[in-house]
């Protein structure tokens, strides 16, 4: 990527988008285009078209999305499918219409079937039923992949997709009900320590296994994938396949995760697992061999990353979303 290229990062205030901006800036990219929600409503097709008409954009990172954990997905399925479909469709179509040749779409590992063979390879897409608790979100993300593939096929665009595993880090959503598992646990354990509680209740049985990737690693992987020459990228994807898994290739049980969070936060009490709450998919581990063959592997270990995320949370307690 040329250092003077105009790079539009959609969703720059979120955890993922802000990490992308940090990474691009660290690499010397000084012409990063952003727009807050007040400045640009990504659900408004006409507004998105007008934005691209006003700015000569060279590359786009589609990091904007409606995201949340199991509870949020179960409670707001209509918002999750509608908003994600509209955001990605508006951005990808506007990028094409205004001549943007390179775009990176960020999806999610939930695109794969609930009982996909582990670790999940890119070829597992659309080979089985999705996890019911987040199916609407997953369908929207699959549609984003297919949008990229379709514009590549019909118009010769270079629109790529990455499927990150479960992300965490600075800027995460720490809402007590609508957050993902790591920020939810960090908040719950921190409050237990502050209150002197002797136990912490954790959703589910603790047996499902999950893979976690620090958001700064994710951003580094995205920029790496985006910077690959077209022929190099194409050599590691099947015909008509635009997406690549991004993860660590290592997972842990939710119980093991909770024990690590307890160490990080200094909680010495008892862990209680509430099996009446849904577990979600039994295991979600990505096959990251394709990404490794492209020259990138994760660098931040889970406990190190959790300490970083927890430090950010404590420092920003007054600003984190409630």
C-alpha positions in Angstrom: 0.0 0.0 0.0 1.3 3.5 -0.9 1.8 5.6 2.2 -0.2 8.4 0.7 -3.2 6.2 -0.2 -6.6 7.3 1.1 -7.8 4.5 3.3 -11.3 4.6 4.6 -11.8 2.7 7.9 -15.5 2.2 8.5 -16.3 1.8 12.1 -13.2 3.4 13.4 -14.6 4.1 16.9 -15.2 0.4 17.6 -12.7 -2.0 19.0 -11.8 -3.5 15.6 -11.8 -0.2 13.7 -9.7 1.6 16.2 -7.2 -1.2 16.2 -7.0 -1.0 12.4 -6.4 2.8 12.6 -3.6 2.2 15.2 -1.9 -0.4 13.0 -2.1 1.7 9.8 -0.7 4.8 11.6 2.1 2.7 13.1 3.0 1.7 9.5 3.2 5.3 8.4 -0.2 5.7 6.7 -1.1 9.3 7.2 -4.2 9.6 5.0 -6.7 7.6 7.0 -10.3 8.6 6.4 -12.9 8.1 9.1 -16.4 9.2 9.9 -18.3 9.1 13.1 -21.9 7.9 13.3 -23.1 11.5 13.5 -21.1 12.3 10.4 -22.2 9.3 8.4 -25.1 6.9 8.9 -23.9 3.6 7.4 -27.6 2.4 7.3 -28.4 5.2 4.9 -27.6 4.1 1.4 -27.9 7.6 -0.1 -25.6 9.1 2.6 -23.0 6.4 2.0 -23.1 7.0 -1.8 -22.7 10.7 -1.2 -19.7 10.1 1.2 -17.8 8.1 -1.5 -18.7 10.7 -4.1 -17.1 13.5 -1.9 -13.9 11.5 -1.2 -11.4 9.9 -3.5 -11.0 6.7 -1.6 -8.3 4.2 -2.6 -9.0 1.4 -0.1 -11.7 0.4 2.3 -11.7 -1.6 5.6 -15.3 -2.6 6.5 -15.0 -2.9 10.3 -18.4 -1.4 11.1 -20.9 -3.9 12.4 -23.6 -4.6 15.1 -21.9 -7.0 17.4 -22.6 -8.7 20.7 -22.5 -11.9 22.7 -25.0 -14.8 23.0 -27.5 -12.8 25.0 -27.5 -9.8 22.6 -27.8 -12.1 19.6 -30.7 -13.9 21.1 -32.5 -10.7 22.2 -32.0 -8.6 19.1 -31.9 -10.9 16.1 -33.8 -8.5 13.8 -31.3 -5.7 14.5 -28.4 -8.0 14.1 -29.4 -9.2 10.7 -30.8 -6.0 9.3 -28.1 -3.6 10.4 -25.2 -5.8 9.4 -26.8 -6.5 6.0 -27.4 -2.8 5.3 -23.9 -1.6 6.5 -22.0 -4.1 4.4 -24.2 -3.8 1.3 -24.1 0.0 1.4 -20.3 0.1 1.8 -19.4 -2.6 -0.7 -21.7 -1.3 -3.4 -20.7 2.3 -2.9 -17.0 1.3 -3.1 -17.6 -0.5 -6.3 -19.7 2.3 -7.8 -17.0 4.9 -7.1 -14.1 2.9 -8.4 -12.5 1.5 -5.3 -10.5 -1.5 -6.4 -9.4 -2.8 -3.0 -11.6 -3.6 0.0 -11.3 -5.8 3.1 -14.5 -7.1 4.7 -14.3 -8.4 8.3 -16.6 -11.2 9.1 -16.7 -13.7 12.0 -16.0 -17.3 12.7 -19.7 -17.8 13.4 -20.2 -18.1 9.7 -19.3 -21.8 9.9 -21.7 -24.6 10.7 -22.4 -25.3 14.3 -20.9 -28.9 14.1 -18.2 -28.1 11.5 -15.2 -30.3 11.7 -12.6 -28.9 14.0 -10.4 -26.9 13.3 -12.7 -25.1 10.9 -11.3 -24.7 7.4 -12.5 -22.0 5.0 -14.1 -24.7 2.8 -16.6 -25.5 5.6 -18.7 -22.5 4.7 -22.3 -23.4 3.9 -21.8 -27.1 4.5 -24.2 -27.4 7.4 -26.6 -25.7 9.8 -25.5 -22.6 11.7 -25.5 -22.1 15.5 -29.1 -21.0 16.3 -28.1 -18.4 18.9 -26.4 -16.2 16.4 -27.7 -17.4 13.1 -29.1 -14.0 11.9 -25.7 -12.4 12.5 -23.9 -15.2 10.8 -26.2 -15.0 7.7 -25.5 -11.3 7.4 -21.7 -12.0 7.5 -22.0 -14.8 5.0 -23.8 -12.3 2.7 -20.9 -9.9 3.1 -18.5 -12.6 1.9 -20.7 -13.4 -1.1 -21.0 -9.7 -2.0 -17.2 -9.5 -2.1 -17.0 -12.7 -4.2 -19.7 -11.5 -6.6 -18.1 -8.1 -7.3 -14.8 -9.9 -7.8 -16.4 -12.3 -10.2 -18.5 -9.9 -12.2 -16.4 -6.8 -12.2 -12.8 -7.9 -11.5 -12.6 -6.1 -8.1 -10.1 -7.1 -5.4 -12.4 -7.4 -2.5 -11.1 -9.7 0.2 -12.6 -11.1 3.4 -11.1 -12.2 6.7 -12.9 -14.2 9.3 -11.5 -13.4 12.7 -12.0 -15.7 15.7 -13.4 -14.3 19.0 -11.7 -10.9 19.5 -10.9 -8.9 22.7 -8.8 -6.0 23.7 -8.9 -2.2 24.2 -12.1 -0.5 23.2 -14.2 -3.6 23.8 -17.9 -3.5 24.9 -18.1 -4.2 28.6 -21.9 -4.0 28.9 -23.1 -6.4 31.6 -25.6 -8.2 29.3 -24.7 -7.5 25.7 -20.9 -8.0 25.7 -18.9 -11.0 24.5 -17.5 -13.5 27.0 -14.0 -11.9 27.8 -15.2 -8.3 28.5 -18.2 -9.8 30.5 -15.8 -11.9 32.6 -13.3 -9.1 33.1 -16.0 -6.8 34.4 -17.7 -9.4 36.5 -14.4 -10.5 38.2 -13.3 -7.0 38.7 -16.5 -6.1 40.4 -16.3 -9.2 42.6 -12.8 -8.2 43.7 -13.9 -4.7 44.5 -17.0 -5.9 46.4 -15.1 -8.7 48.2 -17.4 -11.4 46.8 -16.5 -15.0 47.4 -17.9 -16.4 44.2 -18.5 -15.4 40.5 -21.3 -16.9 38.4 -20.4 -17.8 34.8 -22.9 -18.5 32.0 -23.1 -22.1 30.8 -21.4 -25.3 31.8 -17.8 -24.1 31.2 -17.1 -26.9 28.8 -17.4 -25.2 25.3 -14.0 -24.5 23.8 -13.2 -21.1 22.2 -10.3 -19.5 20.5 -9.4 -15.9 21.3 -7.4 -13.3 19.4 -6.2 -10.0 20.7 -7.5 -7.2 18.5 -4.1 -5.7 17.8 -3.0 -9.1 16.4 -6.2 -9.0 14.3 -5.4 -5.6 12.9 -1.9 -6.7 12.0 -3.3 -9.7 10.2 -5.8 -7.6 8.3 -3.2 -5.1 7.1 -0.9 -8.0 6.1 -3.6 -9.7 4.1 -4.7 -6.4 2.5 -1.1 -5.7 1.5 -0.4 -9.0 -0.3 -0.1 -8.9 -4.1 -3.2 -10.1 -5.8 -1.5 -13.1 -7.3 -0.1 -14.2 -3.9 -3.5 -13.9 -2.3 -5.2 -15.7 -5.1 -2.7 -18.6 -4.9 -3.9 -19.3 -1.4 -7.6 -19.1 -2.0 -9.8 -21.4 -4.1 -11.5 -20.0 -7.2 -14.4 -17.9 -6.1 -13.3 -18.0 -2.5 -12.5 -14.6 -1.0 -12.1 -15.3 2.7 -9.3 -16.3 5.0 -9.5 -17.3 8.7 -7.7 -15.2 11.2 -6.9 -16.6 14.6 -4.3 -18.2 16.8 -5.0 -21.9 16.0 -5.2 -22.5 19.8 -8.4 -22.8 22.0 -9.3 -23.2 25.6 -12.4 -24.2 27.6 -14.6 -21.4 29.0 -13.6 -22.8 32.5 -9.9 -22.4 31.6 -10.6 -18.9 30.4 -12.4 -18.0 33.6 -9.6 -19.3 35.7 -7.1 -17.2 33.7 -9.3 -14.1 34.1 -9.4 -14.8 37.9 -5.6 -14.8 38.0 -5.4 -11.6 35.9 -7.9 -9.7 38.1 -6.7 -11.1 41.4 -10.0 -13.0 42.2 -9.4 -15.8 44.7 -13.0 -17.0 45.3 -15.1 -19.8 43.8 -16.2 -20.1 40.2 -19.9 -21.2 39.8 -21.1 -22.3 36.3 -24.8 -21.8 35.6 -25.7 -24.6 33.2 -29.2 -23.2 32.7 -27.7 -20.6 30.4 -26.9 -21.5 26.8 -23.5 -22.7 25.9 -23.6 -22.0 22.2 -21.5 -24.1 19.8 -19.5 -26.9 21.6 -16.2 -25.8 20.0 -15.0 -23.1 17.6 -11.4 -23.3 16.5 -10.2 -22.0 13.2 -7.7 -23.7 10.9 -5.3 -20.9 10.2 -2.9 -22.8 8.0 -3.8 -20.7 5.0 -2.9 -17.4 6.8 0.3 -19.0 8.1 1.2 -19.9 4.5 0.7 -16.2 3.7 3.4 -15.3 6.2 1.4 -14.3 9.3 0.9 -15.8 12.8 -0.4 -14.4 16.0 2.1 -13.0 18.5 0.1 -12.1 21.6 -0.6 -14.9 24.1 -3.9 -15.1 25.9 -2.8 -14.3 29.4 -0.6 -11.4 28.1 -3.5 -10.1 26.1 -6.0 -10.4 28.9 -3.7 -8.4 31.2 -3.5 -5.7 28.5 -7.3 -5.7 28.1 -7.9 -5.6 31.8 -5.4 -2.7 32.3 -7.3 -0.8 29.6 -10.7 -1.5 31.3 -9.5 -0.3 34.7 -8.0 2.8 33.2 -11.2 3.6 31.3 -13.8 2.6 33.8 -15.5 6.0 33.6 -15.8 5.8 29.8 -16.7 2.1 29.2 -20.2 1.5 27.8 -22.8 0.6 30.3 
